[in-house]
Amino acid sequence: MAELDPPVLKAEDPGGRTFTGAAAANRVLRELGGFWRGLGSLYLAPPVAWLEDRYYARIARRRAWW
């Protein structure tokens, strides 16, 4: 049996751009506003985005295990 790709979190902004994985989670946080907007905006910093993308990929690979 072929291994399937893990399910991916997806979000679309009002302009029609699609985001996946950690970028989608952070886009949703920015849309919520308030404290969440600040937390989601951290993703815009390249070192934070790199770390979040790697961590999201690790979690996604092990999602079925949990």
Z-matrix of the N, CA and C atoms (Angstrom, degrees):
N
C 1 1.442
C 2 1.534 1 108.36
N 3 1.310 2 116.47 1 130.25
C 4 1.470 3 121.58 2 -179.74
C 5 1.525 4 110.28 3 -72.16
N 6 1.324 5 115.96 4 141.31
C 7 1.457 6 120.16 5 178.14
C 8 1.526 7 109.02 6 -76.65
N 9 1.315 8 115.17 7 131.77
C 10 1.460 9 120.59 8 -178.94
C 11 1.519 10 110.19 9 -87.61
N 12 1.323 11 116.12 10 152.68
C 13 1.457 12 120.25 11 173.35
C 14 1.520 13 108.68 12 -66.59
N 15 1.329 14 117.77 13 143.99
C 16 1.466 15 119.05 14 178.59
C 17 1.522 16 110.58 15 -66.92
N 18 1.331 17 116.89 16 150.09
C 19 1.460 18 119.55 17 176.76
C 20 1.527 19 110.13 18 -59.64
N 21 1.299 20 115.76 19 146.37
C 22 1.457 21 120.81 20 -175.96
C 23 1.524 22 109.15 21 -118.50
N 24 1.316 23 115.52 22 136.71
C 25 1.462 24 121.29 23 173.44
C 26 1.523 25 107.34 24 -71.96
N 27 1.331 26 117.22 25 130.69
C 28 1.461 27 121.71 26 -179.73
C 29 1.518 28 109.97 27 -128.33
N 30 1.324 29 116.15 28 145.44
C 31 1.465 30 122.28 29 175.89
C 32 1.521 31 107.93 30 -144.08
N 33 1.324 32 115.38 31 149.72
C 34 1.459 33 120.93 32 178.72
C 35 1.523 34 108.26 33 -127.59
N 36 1.337 35 116.48 34 133.67
C 37 1.462 36 119.30 35 179.96
C 38 1.523 37 109.65 36 -87.88
N 39 1.329 38 117.89 37 168.91
C 40 1.467 39 120.67 38 -177.99
C 41 1.533 40 113.30 39 -58.26
N 42 1.325 41 117.49 40 -23.98
C 43 1.463 42 121.11 41 178.60
C 44 1.515 43 113.77 42 -81.35
N 45 1.339 44 116.98 43 -5.47
C 46 1.456 45 120.95 44 177.53
C 47 1.528 46 114.50 45 96.49
N 48 1.338 47 117.78 46 -0.68
C 49 1.470 48 119.32 47 177.62
C 50 1.522 49 109.32 48 -73.99
N 51 1.329 50 116.35 49 139.49
C 52 1.456 51 122.33 50 -179.63
C 53 1.522 52 109.68 51 -104.69
N 54 1.325 53 115.85 52 136.27
C 55 1.455 54 123.06 53 178.15
C 56 1.524 55 108.15 54 -120.82
N 57 1.331 56 117.11 55 146.26
C 58 1.457 57 121.01 56 178.81
C 59 1.527 58 110.28 57 -130.38
N 60 1.324 59 115.16 58 157.26
C 61 1.457 60 121.23 59 175.82
C 62 1.522 61 113.19 60 62.89
N 63 1.338 62 115.27 61 -136.78
C 64 1.462 63 121.21 62 -177.98
C 65 1.528 64 111.33 63 -61.53
N 66 1.318 65 116.99 64 -34.39
C 67 1.471 66 120.03 65 179.00
C 68 1.525 67 110.33 66 -62.91
N 69 1.337 68 117.54 67 -37.75
C 70 1.462 69 121.01 68 178.84
C 71 1.524 70 110.84 69 -67.20
N 72 1.323 71 117.47 70 -43.52
C 73 1.461 72 121.18 71 179.50
C 74 1.528 73 110.55 72 -60.64
N 75 1.319 74 116.31 73 -42.94
C 76 1.457 75 119.89 74 -179.51
C 77 1.519 76 112.37 75 -71.72
N 78 1.309 77 117.90 76 -32.22
C 79 1.470 78 121.02 77 176.13
C 80 1.530 79 110.02 78 -64.13
N 81 1.319 80 116.58 79 -42.07
C 82 1.466 81 120.86 80 177.59
C 83 1.528 82 110.15 81 -62.72
N 84 1.328 83 116.88 82 -43.36
C 85 1.468 84 119.87 83 178.05
C 86 1.521 85 111.08 84 -59.61
N 87 1.331 86 118.05 85 -42.59
C 88 1.467 87 120.47 86 179.87
C 89 1.523 88 111.39 87 -64.65
N 90 1.325 89 117.43 88 -33.64
C 91 1.468 90 120.70 89 178.72
C 92 1.532 91 111.95 90 -71.72
N 93 1.332 92 117.82 91 -26.47
C 94 1.458 93 120.86 92 179.93
C 95 1.523 94 112.09 93 -68.57
N 96 1.328 95 116.58 94 -28.76
C 97 1.460 96 120.76 95 177.52
C 98 1.519 97 113.20 96 81.67
N 99 1.329 98 115.12 97 -177.95
C 100 1.459 99 121.73 98 179.06
C 101 1.517 100 112.75 99 59.50
N 102 1.322 101 115.88 100 -139.10
C 103 1.458 102 122.74 101 178.67
C 104 1.527 103 110.74 102 -55.64
N 105 1.337 104 116.48 103 -39.84
C 106 1.468 105 121.33 104 -176.60
C 107 1.521 106 111.37 105 -64.37
N 108 1.340 107 117.31 106 -35.30
C 109 1.464 108 120.62 107 178.26
C 110 1.529 109 109.72 108 -60.55
N 111 1.329 110 117.01 109 -43.84
C 112 1.462 111 120.86 110 178.63
C 113 1.518 112 112.02 111 -63.77
N 114 1.321 113 116.27 112 -42.12
C 115 1.457 114 120.54 113 179.34
C 116 1.534 115 110.72 114 -64.76
N 117 1.329 116 117.24 115 -44.66
C 118 1.465 117 121.16 116 178.96
C 119 1.515 118 112.80 117 -67.47
N 120 1.326 119 116.94 118 -27.86
C 121 1.467 120 120.67 119 -179.85
C 122 1.523 121 112.62 120 -71.58
N 123 1.322 122 118.15 121 -19.33
C 124 1.468 123 120.19 122 176.44
C 125 1.524 124 111.35 123 -59.23
N 126 1.337 125 115.70 124 -28.20
C 127 1.464 126 120.81 125 -179.39
C 128 1.535 127 111.75 126 -63.05
N 129 1.313 128 117.07 127 -21.37
C 130 1.462 129 120.62 128 -178.87
C 131 1.529 130 112.38 129 -71.44
N 132 1.324 131 117.62 130 -15.85
C 133 1.465 132 122.05 131 176.25
C 134 1.536 133 108.24 132 -81.81
N 135 1.331 134 118.23 133 122.90
C 136 1.468 135 120.77 134 -175.37
C 137 1.534 136 115.61 135 -50.40
N 138 1.338 137 120.78 136 -43.96
C 139 1.469 138 117.39 137 -179.54
C 140 1.531 139 112.36 138 -64.54
N 141 1.325 140 116.30 139 -36.48
C 142 1.467 141 120.22 140 179.66
C 143 1.523 142 109.80 141 -68.51
N 144 1.323 143 117.13 142 -43.98
C 145 1.465 144 121.04 143 179.25
C 146 1.524 145 110.54 144 -60.18
N 147 1.316 146 117.38 145 -43.22
C 148 1.461 147 121.38 146 -179.47
C 149 1.528 148 110.30 147 -60.75
N 150 1.334 149 116.47 148 -46.65
C 151 1.460 150 120.20 149 -179.77
C 152 1.531 151 111.82 150 -65.11
N 153 1.326 152 116.46 151 -44.00
C 154 1.464 153 119.98 152 -179.44
C 155 1.521 154 111.64 153 -64.54
N 156 1.332 155 117.93 154 -40.64
C 157 1.466 156 121.02 155 178.13
C 158 1.519 157 111.08 156 -61.20
N 159 1.341 158 116.79 157 -43.55
C 160 1.473 159 120.35 158 179.89
C 161 1.523 160 110.93 159 -65.20
N 162 1.323 161 115.92 160 -43.65
C 163 1.462 162 119.89 161 -178.58
C 164 1.535 163 110.36 162 -67.36
N 165 1.322 164 117.66 163 -40.87
C 166 1.469 165 120.57 164 178.10
C 167 1.530 166 110.03 165 -60.96
N 168 1.327 167 117.17 166 -43.22
C 169 1.469 168 120.57 167 179.55
C 170 1.531 169 110.47 168 -61.57
N 171 1.311 170 116.93 169 -39.75
C 172 1.466 171 120.71 170 179.17
C 173 1.532 172 110.61 171 -64.29
N 174 1.317 173 116.11 172 -45.62
C 175 1.471 174 120.43 173 178.98
C 176 1.529 175 110.07 174 -64.03
N 177 1.323 176 117.42 175 -43.14
C 178 1.467 177 121.32 176 -178.18
C 179 1.527 178 111.32 177 -61.89
N 180 1.333 179 117.16 178 -38.34
C 181 1.469 180 120.01 179 178.78
C 182 1.520 181 111.63 180 -65.09
N 183 1.319 182 117.17 181 -31.71
C 184 1.463 183 121.37 182 -175.44
C 185 1.529 184 112.93 183 -102.84
N 186 1.311 185 116.99 184 8.16
C 187 1.469 186 121.30 185 -174.79
C 188 1.523 187 112.00 186 -56.36
N 189 1.310 188 118.61 187 -43.38
C 190 1.461 189 121.27 188 -177.99
C 191 1.527 190 111.66 189 -66.84
N 192 1.315 191 117.33 190 -28.19
C 193 1.459 192 121.44 191 -179.71
C 194 1.523 193 111.02 192 -66.38
N 195 1.358 194 116.70 193 -36.44
C 196 1.452 195 121.01 194 -178.43
C 197 1.493 196 109.58 195 -80.04
